[in-house]
Amino acid sequence: MASAAQIAMDDSPTVRLKFISYASDPWNCVDMVAIITYLAGLVLRCIPVAACGTCFYAARIVFAFNHMLFCFRILNMFAVHSQLGPKLIMISRMVASLYCFNHVCVAFLVFHSWNYCYDVEN
């Protein structure tokens, strides 16, 4: 709702320019991707297992990605808090130093879940 209000209250004359102005902020783009992935995960989750056996597992992967996006967004909101801000800066520096390790973990989890889905089918 706040995103729609932000788009509507923009000073641009046309809807297209209002949307372009809204999308120019990277955090608004993260919000849009988070909402789209949530809806995609919800649609995949509502498909019966009899119709598509892997849709449930795909929905779990999409929801995990969505959770990660919302966590980034919440971290961004709390970064300006006087007590939480410094702690979040320390956490972000720690995550930046563990960047390669995070990529290896994500690759392992994705391929493990892919292998699990493949084993469930067979």
DOFINU-732648 format. One record per residue: x, y, z of N, C-alpha, C in turn. Coordinates in steps of 0.2 Angstrom, whole numbers, padded with zeros to 4 digits, always signed. Layout:
BEGIN
XYZXYZXYZ;...
END
This chain:
BEGIN
+0004-0006+0000+0000+0000+0000+0004+0006+0000;+0010+0006+0004+0014+0012+0004+0017+0013-0003;+0019+0008-0006+0022+0008-0013+0017+0012-0018;+0011+0009-0017+0006+0012-0022+0005+0020-0020;+0005+0021-0014+0004+0028-0012+0010+0033-0014;+0016+0030-0014+0022+0033-0016+0022+0034-0023;+0020+0030-0027+0019+0031-0034+0014+0036-0036;+0008+0036-0033+0003+0040-0034+0004+0047-0032;+0008+0048-0027+0010+0055-0024+0016+0058-0028;+0019+0055-0033+0024+0058-0036+0022+0064-0041;+0027+0068-0042+0025+0074-0045+0025+0074-0053;+0027+0068-0056+0027+0067-0063+0020+0067-0066;+0020+0070-0072+0013+0070-0075+0010+0064-0077;+0014+0059-0080+0011+0053-0082+0012+0047-0078;+0008+0042-0078+0009+0036-0074+0015+0033-0076;+0017+0033-0082+0024+0029-0084+0030+0033-0081;+0030+0040-0081+0035+0043-0078+0035+0042-0070;+0029+0042-0067+0029+0040-0060+0032+0033-0058;+0030+0029-0063+0033+0022-0061+0041+0022-0062;+0043+0026-0068+0050+0026-0069+0054+0029-0063;+0051+0035-0060+0053+0038-0055+0053+0034-0048;+0048+0030-0048+0048+0025-0042+0053+0019-0043;+0054+0017-0049+0059+0012-0050+0066+0014-0050;+0067+0020-0050+0074+0023-0050+0078+0022-0043;+0074+0021-0038+0077+0019-0031+0078+0012-0031;+0084+0009-0030+0086+0002-0029+0082-0002-0024;+0080+0001-0018+0076-0002-0013+0069-0003-0016;+0066+0001-0020+0060+0000-0022+0060-0006-0027;+0065-0006-0031+0066-0012-0035+0066-0019-0031;+0070-0018-0026+0070-0024-0021+0063-0026-0019;+0059-0021-0017+0052-0022-0015+0048-0025-0020;+0049-0022-0026+0045-0025-0032+0047-0032-0033;+0053-0034-0033+0055-0041-0034+0053-0045-0029;+0053-0043-0023+0051-0047-0017+0043-0048-0017;+0039-0043-0019+0032-0045-0020+0031-0049-0026;+0034-0049-0031+0033-0053-0037+0035-0060-0035;+0041-0061-0032+0043-0068-0030+0038-0071-0025;+0035-0067-0021+0031-0069-0016+0024-0072-0019;+0022-0068-0024+0016-0070-0028+0017-0076-0032;+0023-0077-0035+0025-0083-0039+0026-0089-0034;+0029-0088-0028+0029-0094-0024+0022-0096-0021;+0018-0091-0020+0011-0092-0018+0007-0096-0024;+0008-0094-0030+0005-0098-0035+0008-0105-0036;+0014-0106-0036+0017-0112-0036+0015-0117-0030;+0014-0114-0024+0012-0117-0018+0005-0120-0019;+0001-0116-0022-0006-0118-0023-0008-0123-0028;-0003-0125-0032-0004-0130-0037-0004-0137-0034;-0009-0141-0035-0009-0147-0032-0003-0152-0034;-0001-0156-0029+0005-0160-0030+0004-0165-0036;-0003-0167-0037-0004-0172-0042-0003-0169-0049;-0004-0162-0049-0004-0159-0056+0004-0158-0057;+0007-0156-0052+0015-0154-0054+0018-0156-0047;+0022-0162-0048+0025-0164-0042+0031-0160-0039;+0034-0156-0044+0040-0152-0042+0038-0145-0040;+0032-0143-0041+0030-0136-0039+0030-0134-0032;+0029-0139-0028+0030-0138-0021+0037-0136-0019;+0041-0140-0021+0048-0139-0020+0051-0132-0023;+0049-0131-0029+0050-0125-0032+0048-0119-0028;+0042-0120-0025+0039-0114-0021+0043-0113-0015;+0045-0118-0012+0050-0118-0006+0056-0114-0008;+0059-0115-0014+0065-0112-0016+0063-0104-0017;+0058-0103-0020+0056-0096-0021+0054-0092-0015;+0051-0096-0010+0050-0093-0004+0056-0091+0000;+0061-0096+0000+0068-0095+0003+0071-0089+0000;+0071-0088-0007+0074-0082-0010+0070-0076-0008;+0063-0076-0007+0059-0071-0005+0061-0069+0002;+0062-0074+0006+0064-0072+0013+0070-0068+0014;+0075-0070+0010+0081-0067+0009+0080-0060+0007;+0076-0058+0002+0075-0051+0000+0072-0047+0006;+0067-0050+0009+0064-0046+0014+0068-0045+0020;+0073-0050+0022+0078-0049+0027+0083-0043+0025;+0085-0043+0019+0089-0037+0016+0085-0030+0017;+0079-0030+0016+0075-0024+0016+0074-0022+0024;+0073-0027+0028+0072-0025+0035+0079-0023+0038;+0084-0026+0036+0091-0024+0038+0092-0016+0036;+0090-0015+0030+0090-0008+0027+0086-0003+0031;+0080-0005+0033+0076-0001+0038+0079+0000+0044;+0082-0005+0047+0085-0004+0054+0092-0001+0054;+0095+0000+0048+0102+0003+0048+0102+0010+0051;+0096+0014+0050+0096+0020+0053+0095+0021+0060;+0093+0015+0063+0091+0015+0070+0098+0017+0074;+0097+0021+0080+0103+0023+0083+0107+0017+0087;+0103+0012+0090+0106+0007+0093+0107+0001+0089;+0103-0001+0084+0104-0006+0079+0109-0005+0074;+0109+0002+0072+0113+0003+0066+0121+0001+0066;+0124+0003+0072+0131+0000+0072+0132-0007+0072;+0127-0011+0075+0128-0018+0075+0127-0021+0068;+0122-0018+0064+0121-0020+0057+0126-0018+0053;+0130-0013+0054+0136-0011+0050+0141-0016+0051;+0142-0018+0057+0147-0024+0059+0145-0030+0055;+0138-0032+0056+0136-0038+0052+0137-0038+0045;+0136-0032+0042+0136-0031+0035+0144-0032+0033;+0148-0029+0037+0155-0030+0035+0158-0037+0036;+0155-0041+0041+0156-0048+0042+0154-0052+0036;+0147-0050+0033+0145-0054+0027+0149-0052+0021;+0151-0046+0021+0155-0044+0015+0162-0048+0015;+0165-0049+0021+0171-0053+0021+0170-0061+0020;+0163-0063+0021+0162-0070+0020+0158-0071+0013;+0159-0066+0008+0155-0066+0002+0156-0073-0002;+0162-0075-0003+0164-0081-0006+0161-0087-0003;+0161-0087+0004+0158-0093+0008+0151-0093+0007;+0148-0087+0007+0140-0087+0006+0139-0090-0001;+0143-0088-0006+0141-0091-0013+0142-0098-0013;+0147-0101-0010+0148-0108-0010+0142-0111-0006;+0140-0109-0001+0134-0111+0003+0127-0111-0001;+0126-0105-0005+0120-0105-0009+0120-0110-0014;+0126-0111-0018+0127-0116-0023+0126-0123-0020;+0128-0124-0015+0127-0131-0012+0120-0132-0010;+0116-0127-0007+0109-0128-0006+0105-0128-0012;+0107-0125-0017+0103-0125-0023+0103-0132-0026;+0110-0134-0027+0111-0140-0030+0108-0146-0026;+0109-0146-0019+0106-0151-0015+0098-0151-0016;+0095-0145-0016+0088-0145-0016+0086-0148-0023;+0090-0146-0028+0088-0149-0035+0089-0156-0035;+0094-0159-0032+0095-0166-0032+0090-0169-0028;+0088-0166-0022+0082-0169-0018+0076-0169-0023;+0074-0164-0026+0068-0164-0031+0069-0170-0036;+0075-0170-0039+0076-0176-0044+0075-0183-0041;+0077-0184-0035+0077-0190-0031+0069-0192-0030;+0065-0186-0028+0058-0187-0026+0055-0189-0032;+0056-0187-0038+0053-0189-0044+0054-0196-0046;+0060-0198-0045+0062-0205-0047+0061-0210-0041;
END
